[in-house]
Structures are given as C-alpha cells and as structure tokens.
Amino acid sequence: MGKLRPGRITPMLTAALLAVSVAACGGGSGEPAASGQPAEKIKLTVGLFSDFHFAPLYEEFKKTHPNVEIVERRAQFNDHHKNLTTQLATGAGAADVVAVEAGYIATFTPLADKFYDLGQYGLGKRQADYLDWKWSQGLSPDGKLLGLGTDIGGLAMCYRTDLFKEAGLPTNRDEVSKLWPTWEDYSRVGQQFVAAKVKGAKWFDGPGENFRAMVDQAPVGYYDEQNNLVAGTNPDVKKAWDLSVQMLQADESAKLLAFSPPWNTGLTKGSFATIICPSWKTGSIKDAAPTTAGKWDVAAVPGGGGGNQGGTHLMAPKQGKHPKEAAELIDLLTSKDNQLKLFTDAGALPSIPALYDDPTITGFTNPFFSDAPTGKIFTDAAKALKPQHVGPKAGDVLTAFGNALQRVEQGKQQPDAAWQQALQDLDRIK
C-alpha cells in the first residue's frame, strides 16, 4: 500500500480508513484484526505427493492474503499417504492442506473428526461446479464436505514415436489406436516390439500401472458398492492379473517402478515405448523428461476407454490452526479458472464438467506430445468415464497387488504363489 501524503485527515476519512483496514486484514482464526493492528502473519503448509504446479497459484492467493506465507512439502506417493495416516493417529505433523489421491480418499473421508468441514467455510456453494461422483468422493459418511476435487484421470496411452518407427510399427496416433482395441491386442503388439529388438527399450515401464488401468476399466474393482473387499474373488481383477503376468513372461516390461528415480531416467533414455497415460501423467512425463519433447504422442487406451486413474482431493486436517485461510486456499486452487490453467500447464484434467466444452480445452494441442489434441482426447475420455466405487483401503489393496507383481518380475516368486500371498495380504488389510 502506498504512503498517504501529509495533510489534514477528517474524522470521516479516519472512519473510512479504519473500515478498509478491518475488511482487509483478517486474523489467523478468521476474525478481523484489531483496530490499528497489522494482520497476523500466518504460515500455511501444503502437503503434496508430486509437483502439482501450484506455485503461480500461491502467488495469486497472496495478492489477497499478503499476510500468508505458503510452504509446500512433498513426499513420494505411498510415503505421503502413510505419513498422513500416522500424523492423524498421533495428532501431530499434518500439513494445513493435504492432497489425497483417488485410491486413498475413502480411507480418510470416514475420519470426519480429523478434518475441517469445508462446508462450514462456504465451500458447499461449489457443489454445482463438480461431477456428481467427484463431489461425493469428498464427503464423509454423514455428508460433511471434507475434500474438494482438483482433477480426474481419464485414460489414454502415451507412446514414443521414435521407438515405434524403429520397431517398424505405425506412428500415426489414429493408426496406433487401431492396433490395440483390447489389452490382449496390446500385449500382442508388445511381442512384435520385443521381437524387433529395439536397443535398450522394452514395451512398457512396469506391470503395476497397466494392471491398475485394466481393473479401473471394470464395472467393479476391489470393492463392491457395500464396501465389501471383493478383489480376491472378482474375475476382472484375476483377468488383469493373469494378463499382466503374461506380459511379464513375454519380456515386455522394462521392470521400472512408476515415479522412481530409475523410471525418470528411463523416460529420458527411451527405456520403454508405451506408458498408460491418465491426463495428469502427461505433465509428469514433461517434468521428468523435458529433453524428449516431440518424441511422444497420445493414442487411445486399450480396452475400449473408460476408467479413471488418479485424481486428487484437497483436505484440511484439524491440526491446522488457520482453517479459514486453508479453506480459502483450497477454494482458489480448485477454482474453475485455475483448473483450466492447470490443464493447459500440467495436464490435470478438470473435475468441473462445464470446462469439457470450453474452447481453451477442446482446441488444446500439446506440442510436447507431437501436437496431440489432448484436450479432445481427455475430455472425450472424461465424458465416457463410468466411475467405479472406491473402497476404504483401495490404495493399500493396489499396493498389495503391485508388490506381488514386482515379486514375479524380480523372479522372487512364481505367479501362483505371488497371487496367493497377495490374497493373504488382503486379509490383513481388512
């Protein structure tokens, strides 16, 4: 604020200045600052599991909240969610705002006593913005609004055009999409790729992400609508397992765990030709392997589309001392305008369906991915998406199957033994 020039200040002007000061300077509890006192300095921590590209939005928030400092901290995906579970149990260490991924949201929404009800801070007004199922995922069993959605996944397949060309496969995205109407076709083309002996490259990164995509496309996943854990008896889960094992045995995997340092290196080196690609992963690839711009393209996902992989909600643990400001930050980070920005900047597919017909998205092409029309590709995927019920420990269930596939991949267990151990692990998850 600029300095006032010296001069006579009338009582009317004094009252007006005081009114402006009170309106502009809320305290950390949401109450106005005392007359003549500057706004309380507040630090908000934001706990994430990757780079959400929020930094410019923090600066936008601070324009209206100059007294607020925002500190972002990140942990690896599984560690982030495990840490949050521990922090809530011990009552210490949670950030003021936390990101919770779709596979874990149902783990935390029953803990209504651990999170602020964002509806108490005016965010219930946002319901009309959202996909119904995305809004519902952020509610506690008794209807409190505990989380507000940032994005959804949608599914496609990203592929390296240079590696396809070297293997004698088509590179045009429409022709590539026709190669694999089913996951069995995808594996068959993978065997052709392996037979071409492209130096240093396998067909896909690792089995866990493909397994998850196949399960995500099924009508029922790990849980039924009554929250019964049915992963061990669901034939679609077993089918996804069997096909994942078949692809491992055909030497199609680069044996890289998604988002690990070796995986990041593999992206840059061209260690795999295809990667299951929810919308947000296009941003992950760009961040991890910036020198590969123009070598990628985007095709349809095998299995006929549908399915949602990932997407996030933002929540405010009650350990935070500034719920009003935390709720206001969540509101800004998930706003319609900012979800639009985050799609064009980072590939985060909005969870606000009105944006699916916005020309900024429908006409968006991604130069990193050979000018693929990712706006149309992913909004079409979102419109076709049939949401699957997510049970209370879906993230832990997915981890159990992912670990089992890793044991097979590393030669530590035979497939049948690994499957049986995964089922035993599920019994402990219950």
N, C-alpha and C positions, 0 to 999 in steps of 0.2 A: 504494500500500500504506500503511495507517495505521501510526502510530508505536507501538512497544511501550512499555508502561508501565515505569518504572524498577523494578527488583527483582532478585532473585537468579535467575540463569539457570543451570540444571543442565547438566552435560555431556551428558545425554540430549537436552535441549531444544536445546542447541547443535548436536548432530549432526543433529537433525530439521530445524532451520532451514537448515543447510547443504545438506541433501538437496533441500529445496524450491527453494533458490536455484539449484542446479545444474540441476534439472529444468526450471526456468522460463526460464533465461537462456542460450540458445544463442548462440554466436558467429556471425559472418558466414559462416564456412565450414561451419556446421552442427555444430561441436564445442561442448561445454559451455564456458561462461565460467569463467575461473579462480576459485578459491575467494576469496570476498570481493570480487570484481570485478563491476561492473555489466556488463550485456550490451553488446556492441559496438553502437554506433549505425550503422545501415545505411540507405542510400538505395536504393530500387528505382525505376527509371524504367519506365513503361509506354507503349509507342508504339502509338497508335491512328489510324484514318483517319476517325473521326467520334465523336460522343458516344455511348458505349456504356451510359451511365447506371450506371457502376461506382462513382461517388463514395460512396454509402452502404455499398457492399461493402468499400471500402478501410477505412472506419471499423470495420466488423465485423472485418476482418483485424487491425487494430491493437489490438483488445482482447486478442488472444492474442499479439501481436507488438509490444509497446509501444515497442520499440527501433527499429522500422522506420518510416522516412518514405517515402511513396509520392508520386512526382511523375509526373503524366500529361502527355504531349505529343502533339499531334495535327498531322497534315498532310492535305492533300487526298488523295483516294483514290489516284490514279495516282502522285502525288509520293511518297506513303508507301511504296508498293511499289518504286518506282525507287530511292528513298533506301536502302531496306533492302538491295537488290541491291548498291549501291555500298558501303555500310557493311560488308557481309560480305566483299566483294572486297578492301577496303582494311584490314580488321581493326580498324576504329575507328568509333565513333559509334552503334552499335546500342543500343537500349534493353535492359533486363534481361528484359522481357516484351514481345513484339510480337504484334500481331494480323495475321493473314494471311487474306485473303478467298478464297472458294472458287475463283475464277478464277485465283488465283496459287499455291494451296497446292502443286500439283505442280511448280512452279518451285523451291520451297525444300526439299521433303522429300528430294530426292536429295542435298542438301548436309549429310549426316549429320555431317560433321566440323566444321560451323559451329554446330550446335545441341546443347544438352544432351539426352541420352536421359532423358526424364521417367520412364521405367520404372525407372531407377536410383534414383529418389527416391520409389518406392512407388506411382506413379500407374497402373501396369499393372492394379491392382485395379479400376480404373474401367471396364474393357472391357465388363463385363456390363451397365453402365448404357446403353450407346450403341447407336444404329442401326449395324448392321454396316458399312454403306458409309461412314458418317461417321467411325467409328473408323479404318477402313482408310485414309481420305484423310490421316490424320495420321501414318502410318507411313512410314519410309524404305524404300527397296527391299529392304534386308536385315532389315526388321522392327523397327527401333528406333522407340520412341514419341517423335516429335518435336513433335507438336502435339495439344492436347486441344480438342475442339469446344465452341463456345459455343452456336450456333444454326444453323438451316437456314432456307431461304427460304420454300418453298411459294409458290403464285401465286394472286392474285385481281386484281380490277380495282377501284380506288377511283374514285369519281366525285362531282361536285358536283351535288347535288340541285337547288340554286337555278338553275344554268345549264341543267340538263336541263328543268326546268319552263319556263324562258323560251324554250327551243327547241321546246316542245310535245312533248317526249319523256316517257315514263313515269318516275316517280321511285322507285317501289317496287322494292326490290332483287331480288325474285323475277321481276318483270316485266322489269326491266333485264337480268337474266341471260339471259332468253329472247331478247333482241334479237340476241345475237351468239354462236351456237353455234360459228361458225368465225371466223377472222381476216378472211376476205373479208366476212362479215356485219358485223363490227366496222367495217371501212372504209366499208361501205355506209351504216351508221347515222351514221358521221362525216360523210359527204357531206350527209346530211339536216341535221346540226347546222350545218355550214358554210352551207348554203342558208338557214338560219333567221336568219343574220346577227346572232348574239348579240354585242352590242357588246364589243369588247376581248377576245374569247375564241375560241380555236381548239379543236379536238377533243382533242389530246393535247399533251404537253410538247415532245418531240423524238423523232426516229426511233430513236435508239440503244437505248433500253430496250425498245421493242416488238420490234425486231429480235432482241435478246438473248433475250427471252421465247419468241419463235417457235422459235429454234434450241434453246433449253433444253428445249422440249417434244418434240423429235425423238428417235428412238431413238439416233441417233449425231449428235454435234455437230461440233466442229472436229477431233477426233482419233478414231481407231478404238482398239480395245482394245489394240493393239500399239504405241500412241503414234505411229502414222503421222499426219502432218498431212494431213487429207483435206478441209479446209474448201473448197478451190477446186474440188473435184470432187463434193462431197456435194450431191445435188439439193435436200435440205431447207434447206441454207444458201442456195442460189441462190433457192429459192422465197421464203424470208424476205426476202432482198434485194429481189427484184422487187416484193413486196407493200409493203415499206417505201418503195420509190421511188414506187410508185403512190399511196400515201397522201400523200407529199410533193407530188407533181404535182397532187393534188386539193386542195391548200392546207389540209390538215387539221392541220398542225404549227404549234405556237407558236414553233418554232425556238429552244428553250431547252435548254441542256446540263444534264443532271441534276446537282443539288447545287452548281451555280454560284450566285453571288450573284443574278444575274438570275432564275434558276429559283426561288430562295427568295422573291424579290419576286413572281414570277408566281403562286406558290401563294397568297399573301395577296390579290393583286389579282383572282384568278379569271381568269388568262390562258389556262387550259385546263380542259377539262371532265372529262377522264379521265386516269388515270395507272396504268401497270402497277404492281401492289402486292404484292410479297412481304411477308410478315408484318412484317419489321423496318422496312419503309418507312412503316407506319402511325405508328411512333414518330418517324420523320424528318419526316413531314408535320406532326405535332403540334408538334414542336420548332420547325420553321421558320415555321409559320403559326398560332400559337396563337389568333389572333382569328377563325379560320374554324371554330371548334368548332361542331358541329351542322349544318354545310353539306355535310358529306361523308357518303357511305355506301359500302358494300362489296358488290360483286356477283361472280359467277363470272368467271373468266378465259376469254377466247375460246380455241378450240382443244381443248376437252374436258378441261381441267385437266391435272394432272401437271406435271412440270418443277420444277426448283429454281433459284432465282436468288439467289445470295449465300449468306450464312452464313460463319462465321469459325472459325478455329482460333487458339489462343494458343500461342506457342512461346517458348523461352528461348535466345537466342543465347549462344554460349560466351564472347563478350566480357564478359559479366556475371560479376562476382566473387562472387555470392551465389546459386548455383544452388539450394541447399536452400530458401531463402526464396522464390525465384522460383517453384519448383515448388509450394510450399505456397500461394502466392498464386493460381497458375493453378488449383489444385485447388479453392480456395474460390470463385473467380469462375465456375467451371463446375459447381459442385455442383448436385445435384438441386433443393434448396430455392431456390438462387439463380437457377437457370434458370426456375423457376416465378415468382419475383419479377420477373425481367426481362421475362417475357411480359406480365404484368399492368401493369408500369410503363412498358415501352418497346416492346412488340410483338415482342420477339425470340422466335421460335418455338423451343421447346426441341429439342435433338437427342437427348433421352432419351425413348424411346417410351412408357415407363411413365406419363409425365405426360399423354399424349394422352387418357387416360381419367380423369384427375383432375378432380373436380367444379369445382375452382377455375378450371380452364381450359375445360372443356366448357360450363360455365354462364356464362362470362365474356362480358359485353356491353360495348362500348366507347362511352361517352357522346359522345366527340369525333366518332365516326362514326355519329351518329344511333342509338345503341344497337344497332349491328350486332352479331350474335352471332359476333364474330371468333374466339372460342375454338373454336367448332364449325367455322366456315368454314376456318380454317387447319389444324386437326387433321385434318379430312377431306381437305384437300389433301395433308397430310403422309402420310396413310395410302395415298393413291392415287399418291404420287410414285414414279416409276421412275427411279432415279439414272442419270445419264449419265456416261460415263467422261470425266474431266477430264485433258487432256494437259498436258505440262510447261510450255507457254507459252500456255495458253488465254487468259490475261489480255491478253497482247500481241496475240494474234490478234483478240480482241474490239475492242481499241483500234484496230487497223488498219481494221476494217470500220466502226467508229464514226466514224473520221476521214473515211473515204470517203463515208459518208452525209452528213456535215457539208459536204463539198465540193459535193455535189449540192445540198443545201439552200441553200447560200450562193451558188449559181449559178457556182461556180468551175470545175465540170466537168460534162460530160454523164454520165448514169448508166453507159453502157457504158465510157467512159474511166475513170471512178472505180472501177468493178469491176476493170478490168484493172490499174489501179495498185495496188488492194488485193491482187491476186494477186501482183504483183511485191514488194510489202511482205512478203507471207507467205514468199516465197523467202528474203528476208533474215532473217526470224525463225527459219527452220530452222537 
